[in-house]
């Protein structure tokens, strides 16, 4: 893989944290040099990460005892809290009876962390609200769907959006009142991001599924928050899964490419694609080949670099978003399939 010569000296002291789902670990890489700094062992099946810059804590969800969504040996109930600077575990929080924690969204100004949890026989899926100072649960918000998997909040902290893999809608919740207020028709949904002006959410759909092709054209649905409706679709060539908005207003989407394989529900994986759109006019600005089965995306604070974790290849691709070229590829250690999953960018403490 040819790589671009991109100056990363301005990232000195910054760190990229990466989950290895089968590690089970969180690895810390120097953002300027790609050097592996440390590896922390965590509970089995870690999935997503979220960095709290106020407390300088890293939150990690562990969703299952083994396996993945719809193919696991039981749901876990824990969150692991890691000191981002010493890279040591501070606490393991048990959310029981809530289970299957996955998506994370932070409102640092109000000291709130929102965690998506799966439903069960006695309750639908929902969002657990955590006080990031006391690190204790403040309650939950029902989303009326069995599998809310990803969650995002508007920057003003008032509205939340939960994507639902199997339910044909995105749940919109009022975070102040703690209630669901609307369902937006979307054919099974994956990753999402909320716009900085509080007006829109961008949702990858349909749900990829693990057998056969999606039953609707793949793309990024643009949801208008005020009307709770889909107002546009940004088409993608392949099924999209992770979505991310950079500080410069670019929308990043990770597309899955595969061919049928009778021995694998996921099919035989081909290199994925990172597609980059303008949020002003929804134009496709560029695309670049990445690893196998992209699951998570983040970016540098200045919006110049994208980081894409691909779970089957267990790699993180660093992409220059000005030239749409690869900068480097990190390899994340794994014990078995799957590998690299959640990501968090940790700026150097001032």
Secondary structure, DSSP 8 states (H G I E B T S, - for coil): --------GGGTT-EEEEEETTTTEEEEEETTT--EEEEEE-SSSEEEEEEETTTTEEEEEE-BSSEETTEES-B--EEEEEETTTTEEEEEEE-TT-B----EEEEGGGTEEEEEEB-BTTB--EEEEEETTTTEEEEEEE-SSS-EEEEEE-TTSSEEEEEESSSSEEEEEETTTTEEEEEEE-SSEEEEEE-TTSSEEEEEES---SSS--SS--EEEEEETTTTEEEEEEE-SS-EEEEEE-TTSEEEEEEEEEE--TT-TT-EEEEEEEEEEETTT--EEEEEEEEESEEEEEE-TTSSEEEEEETTTTEEEEEETTTTEEEEEEE---SSS--EEEEEEE----
